[in-house]
Amino acid sequence: MIDPPNVVILTGAGVSAESGIATFRGPGGLWEGHRVEDVCTPEALARDAALVHRFYDLRRAALAGVEPNAAHRALARLDAEWPGELLIVTQNVDDLHERAGAKRLLHMHGELKSALCAACGARRPWADGLPPATACADCGAAAMRPDIVFFGEMPYDMDRIEAALSTCDLFVSIGTSGAVYPAAGFVQTAAHWGAATLEINLEPSAGSFLFEESRMGPAATLVPAWVDALLTPYSTQSSPMSR
Ligand code: BV8
């Protein structure tokens, strides 16, 4: 058995596109309806909490109408069967990776199905509407907000992400435009530490030139093929020659 490489996978809105969840920066994208400054900044929340809470309530409610696609399922299979270190870092706030079965997963930009207390920092699972000034069950303050990392706020789990990038042998970016930092810089960090780098995206991202290899096409087609190929040397069904 060859020594399995450590793998870090970064996903963005493109991995959920074929499940019917709008991406952000394409035509008709999520931001199309709103200016980012109006819905995804601390200033927007202070200025118009009702608009921001409503924007995330609508997206949370829409989760009931979508299912994981073949890309989510392939990544969950890889997570389950990969004998080495593996971490899926998603920028997405939907729950499709989890619903497909992924376990070694973290949401660096927060989650629709979670609420955050702006007063005490408590995070709680949240499935329904979240009106402004909802009371926190932990501290009592009327300060529950969408558990979303807004622009200008610190993404979650940066220490864990940096540690994974510094020891990974293969960094794969799937379905992201490379428009948002620090996520867009992970490929450079991984390459600095010697990782091979692969991009799978519908079109070249802003950082395509930073990747050793780019595969253009829909994630629901390319990701299952990539996972199959990656697992072959480690699958129990493979021929003894490949051990
Ligand atoms: C921070 C919330 C400090 C959740 C989001 C100037 C220079 C550099 C940086 C900055 C700067 N000015 C400000 C910054 C920092 C800022 C930033 O990057 N701004 C950008 C706009 C320049 N970043 C921040 O503020 C971050 N915090 O920096 O704190 C810090 C710094 C370092 C270390 C610690 C702390 C916080 C950023 C988080 C903001 N929150 N969203 C939500 O509402 O969903 S960002 C938002 O964009 C989403 O999270 C989304 O995930 C993210 C990235 O978008 P994508 O996922 O890539 O989606 P997009 O639509 O753009 O692209 C989709 C792609 O998929 C396309 O390429 C398309 O071709 C492809 N695709 C489509 N269909 C398919 C497909 N691919 C495959 N198959 C398909 N079928």
Boltz pocket constraint, residues with backbone or C-beta under 6 A from the ligand:
constraints:
  - pocket:
      binder: B
      contacts: [[A, 11], [A, 12], [A, 13], [A, 14], [A, 15], [A, 17], [A, 18], [A, 23], [A, 24], [A, 25], [A, 26], [A, 29], [A, 40], [A, 91], [A, 92], [A, 93], [A, 109], [A, 148], [A, 149], [A, 150], [A, 151], [A, 152], [A, 153], [A, 154], [A, 155], [A, 158], [A, 174], [A, 175], [A, 176], [A, 177], [A, 178], [A, 179], [A, 180], [A, 181], [A, 182], [A, 200], [A, 201], [A, 202], [A, 203], [A, 204], [A, 205], [A, 217], [A, 218], [A, 219], [A, 220]]
      max_distance: 6.0
